[in-house]
Every structure is written in structure tokens, then in C-alpha cells.
Amino acid sequence: MALRLAGLAKLSQVGVRLQSTAAAPTTKLFINGQFVESKTKSWVDLHNPATNEVITRVPNSTQDEMQAAVDAAKEAYKTWSKTSILTRQQVMFKYQDIIRKNMKELAESVTVEQGKTLVDAEGDVLRGLQVVEHCCSITSLQLGESLNGIARDMDTHSYRTPLGVTAGIAPFNFPAMIPLWMYPTAIVCGNTFVMKPSERVPGACMMLVQMLKDAGCPDGVVNVIHGTHDSVNFICDNPDIKAISFVGSDQAGKYIYERGSKNGKRVQSNMGAKNHGVVMPDANKENTLNQLSGAAFGAAGQRCMALSTAVFVGEANNWLPELVERAKKLKVNAGHVPGTDIGPVISPQAKQRINGLIQSGVDEGAKLILDGRNLVVPGYEKGNFVGPTILTGVTPKMKCYTEEIFGPVLVCLSVDTLDEAINLINSNPYGNGTAIFTTNGATARKFTQEIDVGQVGVNVPIPVPLPMFSFTGSRGSFLGDCHFYGKMGINFYTDVKTVTQLWRESDVTHTQAAVAMPV
Ligand code: NAD
């Protein structure tokens, strides 16, 4: 399968194959503008989650290859950081156009490697593309400040400077969007970049860097290495890397934040979640049940903003049977099959873990009112499928509540009042996202004011902010102080330099130096 745009490499050239073969092709590294075969002896087999056939082999990059990527980024920084901001902006204009024209091909790669449906995969690409579009405003976003006449004949101005070589480490669940949360913002500010996509879904990222090259971005500005723990440690320890953007699980996020910070790097770390949706009895029932099932089961529950926990207040609890009927209607199948609502989960291990957490709920006294385990999809018998699952009567001490399930499982709790719902959510360690469904403005306002969660939706189940804002997950879901994309993303990838100048025409005739602090 070839990309539509002339000048872009075929998928196989960038190391992506959409069909399984006995001898799976390898995924290449991208160093100094070239797709390079790794010399490693250690490979990760990448399986199509719908079939479990091996579709590509991903290298654990060698130390030399990773160093070559950093060296290329360091060299490119010398010229890229001095390239005019208008030139960097032009690259982003071209880049957004190329991505938009190739969304379908990117989505196909996402579906085959990650499993999500084609429609959902296009959304994955679109949400990343919106960050690139926002980067086109860099001439406004990177404007500095100035104040004339701060003292006699003295002016001060401040402006944002790039950091140097920066790096990104991405998770499996958004193969296009999350790399695009990282390097476009970094490079448009004048940095260069070393990207490590998830070893489970590198294909979309490889296509995206080919497109970046085609948009005129010079060699070495963005480089891609692959791997697991060794590549992560390399990024955390390499003295030339000044900042790390991480998105993924708690375990990896805390580790990378600590190790990178200890080495003097700036780190932003987006981690796990347990997002609660509060259902008030005055909510619009049809809309709420649709939103709830879409947000809980869409993408097979593998979104960090999935609404995985429903809190029914008072009589809203009576809507559960209708929720089950809606969830039953969702079609589970391979992501590329038209009409599919829910694709497979990423791996057999993920499926086993999800099934284990469902069982733990049952063992601890929850009621399983919809069981998606043991689902077999005809034609895809070896796929990692889990159907929509609903547990009710869940309490905060149960393992299915305390752990992020990251599968198509909705855990349901019941409370009597809005205050109880707010207390419950504020007692949960995570702060990624939450939502309330209500038709009462005062209820909505009370919720938004009192809830201690970084991203709040009112009748919006997955309130992921667009890039003119930033992704503001909080508490246990985030480590660092500058969030991803938007103004905070620009702040993360830049330092502020403040220049104070004195230009006085008349000569100073004092013969004594002033030693007191100027006032
Ligand atoms: P993951 O932590 O397993 O992997 C993320 C990256 O870290 C990968 O590149 C991987 O190679 C590396 N890695 C994995 N384990 C590591 C370890 N022990 N030490 C060092 N590096 C390690 O995450 P995942 O399973 O790919 O993604 C799912 C998780 O990501 C979920 O917890 C989800 O909530 C979270 N996530 C969060 C956000 C957010 O913005 N808060 C967005 C998407 C996903």
C-alpha cells in the first residue's frame, strides 16, 4: 500500500507493513534524516492485536545508534535554533497540510498496530494534527515582553529561547497523537528532538517523521530511536538531552521523572487515571447514557481520559438496565471491519490483566451485570477481544476501583448526594479528568468549583482541551509543572532570557563606583 502523496515513502520503506508475513519486516530507526536498519541483536515482535500475527520487528536500539541520534540532534541544533521563526513556521504550515492529506493512511497504520477502529484512529491523527496547526501560530506564541524606561534611559525585554536537544517517550494508546503532542511544539520553538515511540506501535510515528522531512524540516532536527528500558535509561541519563516529555503508566512515569530530574533535566510526566462520571438524576437520560457508554467502552477503554468509573447519584441508579442495553449494542470486531465500535485490546497480557481485574471485582462482592469476557470474534479467534463489561455495587476499597483497568470495563458506584460524589472523586489519588451530567446550572457550577481534578466536563464525557489550552491532568496523573501543548507546552520547551539595557547619550562623570543596590 502506498501513501497517496508523491514524494512520501511507501509504508514498507519506513518500516511499516499492514499485512502479516512469515518473515516480518523490521521497523527502521530515523537518524539524521535517514531511515536506518538497526544493527541490534535484540528485537521486539509487534503483533496485530486483532490476529496476533507478527507484523514488524522493532529494534532495541544499540547504545551507538542512540548516541548517533543525539549527536545528529546536537549538530542540527546549531543551525535550527538560529533559523528564523518564520522559516520554522513555514515548516509547520506545510506539515499540517501533508498530515491532513494522509490521515487515512496514518489511521490504517494505527488500526493495524494498535487495534482501534479506523474512525477512532482518524480521531487519533486529528487530535495530533490540531497541535501542529496550533504550532503554526508560533510567531504570536513566542512573542516576548518589553518595558521601556524601567529607569532613566534603561529598558528591559524578555524573550523565550530554546533549550537544546529534547526528547519524548510515548505510550501505546495514541500512536499518532502523543508523538504529535511532543516534537512539533519542541522544534517550532527551535529545539531539536529524539523521539522514542512505544515499541508496541511505532508505525504512525515513522510515517509522521517522513512527512516532516517532506515538509522541509532539516535532517537531524527530529530523530527516532526504538526500544524499551535501555532506551528510556539512555534518554534519562544522556547529558546532552535537556528536557523529557513522557506519557504512559504511573510506574514508568514516576521512574522517568525521578531519574531525569536527578540528572538535572526538565521533565513533564503524564500518567495513569481513574476518571469518574457523575450522573445526576436531573440529567438528560438518553444523552447521558450514550455519552457514558461511548466514553467508557470507546477505544476498548484504552484512553487515559476514558470515563471508566460512573457515580450514580440517587435515582439515577435506576438507569443501569438501560445502560446495559446500550452497551450490548456495541459491535466488537477487528478495527478495520466497517461498523466496528470496539476493537481488540493491545495484547494477550492486557486482556488477561483486564479479565483478572473483572474477576477481582466479582470476588470482592461487586455485581457483574454485563460480562465481556470469553468473547470470540468469528474470523479473529486469536484476537485480544474483551466486550463491554459493567460492574455495579463497587466500593472504593475494591481492586477494580483502586487500579486503572485500561479496558472496556465500567465500574459503577452509587451515592445519595452530589457532596458524596465530590468527596469520593477528591479522595481518589488521580486527577486526570472527570465529568458531570446534569441539567442544573447550579449543580454544574458547584461541581466545577469543588472538584479537585485538572480537566472537568459538564455534559462532556471526555473533556480533553484543544491545543489553544493545555492538557491539564493533575494530582496523581501528572508530575512536573508545565503541561503538554498550548502555552504551557511552549513554556516547557523554552527558557526565558531577560535583557536590561542602558543607553545614555550624556557621559557619566562620576569617579566613584556605586555599590548600593540600585533603587
Ligand atoms: P507504559 O508506561 O507501559 O509505556 C510508556 C513508555 O514507557 C513506552 O515508550 C515504554 O517503552 C516505556 N516504559 C514502559 N515501562 C517502563 C518502565 N518500567 N521503565 C521505563 N520505561 C518504561 O504505558 P503504556 O502501557 O504504553 O500506556 C498506557 C498508560 O499510559 C496508561 O496508564 C494510561 O493512562 C497512560 N496514558 C496517560 C495519558 C495522559 O495524558 N495522562 C495519555 C495516554 C496514556
Boltz pocket constraint, residues with backbone or C-beta under 6 A from the ligand:
constraints:
  - pocket:
      binder: B
      contacts: [[A, 169], [A, 170], [A, 171], [A, 172], [A, 173], [A, 174], [A, 196], [A, 197], [A, 198], [A, 199], [A, 227], [A, 228], [A, 229], [A, 232], [A, 247], [A, 248], [A, 249], [A, 250], [A, 251], [A, 252], [A, 253], [A, 255], [A, 270], [A, 271], [A, 272], [A, 273], [A, 303], [A, 304], [A, 404], [A, 406], [A, 432], [A, 471], [A, 473], [A, 477]]
      max_distance: 6.0
